[in-house]
Amino acid sequence: MIPEIGHFALILALCVALVQGILPIYGAAVGNSGLMAVAKPAARTQFLLVLTAFGCLAYAFADKDFSVLYVAATSNSQLPLHYRLAAIWGAHEGSLLLWTFILTIWMFAVTLFSGHLPEATRSRILGVMGLVSVGFLLFMLTVSNPFERLIPAAAEGRDLNPLLQDPGMVIHPPMLYMGYVGFSVAFAFAIAALLGGNLDAAWARWSRPWTTVAWCFLTVGIAMGSGWAYYELGWGGWWFWDPVENASFMPWLAGTALVHSLAVTDKRGGFKVWTVLLAIMAFSLSLLGTFLVRSGVLTSVHAFATDPKRGLFILVFLAIVIGGSLALYAWRAPKVGLGGSFAMLSREGMLLANNVLLVAAMGSVLLGTLYPLFLDALDLGKISVGPPYFDSVFVPLMVPAIFLMGIGPLAQWKKASVPDLAKRLKWAFGVSLVSALTLPFVLGNWTPLLSLGLLLAIWIVTTSAVGLRERLAHVNGNSLVERLASVPRSYWGMLVAHCGIAVFIVGVTMVKGFETEKDVRMNVGETATIGDYMFRFDGTQDVVGPNYTAARGTFHVSRDGRETTVLYPEKRRYPVQNQIMTEAAIDPGLLRDLYVSLGEPIDDGAWSVRLYHKPFIDWIWGGCFIMALGGALAISDRRYRLAWRKQEPAVPAPTRAARRKVA
Amino acid sequence: MNRFLLPLSIFVVVVGFLGIGLTLNPREIPSPLVGKAAPEFSQPQLYDQEKIFSPNDLKGKVWLLNFWASWCNGCKTEHPVLMDLAKSGQVPIYGMDYKDQREEALTWLQRGGNPYSLVGVDEAGRVGINFGVYGVPETYVIDKQGVIRYKQIGPLDPDTVAKKIIPLVKQLELQ
């Protein structure tokens, strides 16, 4: 009964989405405020309906209802409750439901925080989001219904893929989807603006916080996915340039470009057309990512569930949504105008250059991801594109981008002068260069790449410091604390996010330059040394988990004769799917990770063992979290809080309406 | 050309390729062995361990070599397809029990039926390595001269059998 309620709620949601997608947009076109007013309640109703469906599926999982095909396929009675709930998004159908659910959450948020928008704009935004939702609901109801029954019910479920039975898995997909789907808001704003023909600075001002929030979620989501691959796949790597990883990285690159481009449109009214295109691109790439992951056109370590029929549906949907919006763009954008002019050497110019580099990077990731498909389609043979391509294309694009990242925030709008910039930045440049050249010697290993990485990281930090110092000179306040406090949070946000990049670069550089790994055969009682650390293998024990059995190894790690830690890597066997999983044991630290994973048992209790010493690896994810923190700081800026307070009911309704008319 | 149309044009090209991509199977990996002579082997037979199974005995016949195991999930899906194919008598299927335990393999065949004309045992997986087996099940079509003509990675389904295997076998038999 409960699954049927969920199913029915989805059907109702589809009806509501159709209404929400058609009436308000039509109403905005003909100026009928009655039709426009439909948008808000429709969006809220849709949210409640999809929430109901989501709750029903969650209930089916919690209740171990194996008469629901999806539940039987992705869970098991032995599976602990938190993983049963995470199993909602453990495969295709549920992932789509999560996608749609998050889309309606964003819609609901738009209805809450859009009091200050003109009615027509809001109706168009919600209408566009409604249309996107129609596609996803239709997709679910036609070819991937999570509520499909299995009659007679299975006695036992087939269990969740053991790779996904991990705390990271509980939280990673929702985060990632919040980011992916969050770009739908910026997208809807852009389409609404194109439809209405009013691409002004106000449009950019409204889009900015939404885009930043989505960007923060996406950043955290990608970082968590990378962390999950690091400790769960047992290879010790943190990024594999796998098609699915690329699928999440491309929207991130476009989104990063969008965040910066929006800043210019907001502050200077420039880049309008470009910003609209980026907003369309960021969301299109999210959809493309969904397509690549869900259709199985590319092979990937993540290919969990694929089906060509579904692929066709998403492709058609993709063609309609992206093709339609790009056609709208081609039609309306020429009328928008380009905004203010600026010299090439100015803050705008540098942001534009950065944008172009980011988009070029995105394009090369896209090309590398789709290249095997292109060749195959043209019958030119099967190839796979791996890390060598991506590394060699990506680094040269990012180096100038990061160099500009240091200068950009210090340059004047409109026109900057080289001698002035050189004067302000000479110390930062000198310090970065000298320390980047000498630091690797101190660390004991000089390579050009190591120096380059450190140069970029230190450059970001020193230029940020210069920027902050100059800023402090211009704000009011007597004491340093007072002046620090009067620097706007959006500025802090930028500094923090940029320094997050620096932290990230340090992590990548140090891991690449100094990591050591060893594949050894270890007998019980034997020791192996890696870095300054000595690992002693004390044999394995059999342990029994809730839905698996495991061999758990014990490793005593010591340094200079003092015990550092004891690590317990496991080799788990999940009987339901008969899968073997390597559960690496990691001793994380600010300056290094120690990583042990069990290979294969050899004989007499001996195992092949993989040991890693990974300096600074946690800085990689730390950097990402710092970036996201920067984003969070930026949206907590005073002007957004003011805007939010302004629309509190303190203003009586009639005046509000009047003000809207004026606007 | 109008530069505002550029993004749309790029997108149209990408969609075209994605559309073609959907009709292709990325898992269909070309085997370097297709068109080459099947590797030699002589393995004990599953039912009569004293006897030897070797491809040399099959020269002059078109036959299928199917790598399978009782622990393999894909083989369960494939099994009814093999049974139907065997019943139709269109082509003899020879099995290679891959990295398996004899008892379990026998139980499996007793329970699900035995589609194979003969089953060899590859306990150590040596034959699998020589054939370049990625994972079971895998099926090879071998012609009268002992040359591999086709390789199927993953389970056979009725569609592949009807559209690829049978026509190929018919064609090879005429040669």
Interface residues (C-beta under 8 A of the other chain):
Chain A: V273 L277 I280 M281 S284 F291 S295 G296 V297 L298 T299 P308 G311 L312 L315 L318 A319 I322 G323 L326 A327 Y329 A330 A333 P334 L370 P372 L373 F374 D376 A377 K382 Q577 N578
Chain B: N2 F4 L5 P7 L8 F11 V12 V14 V15 F17 L18 G19 I20 G21 L22 T23 L24 P26 R27 I29 P30 W71 N73
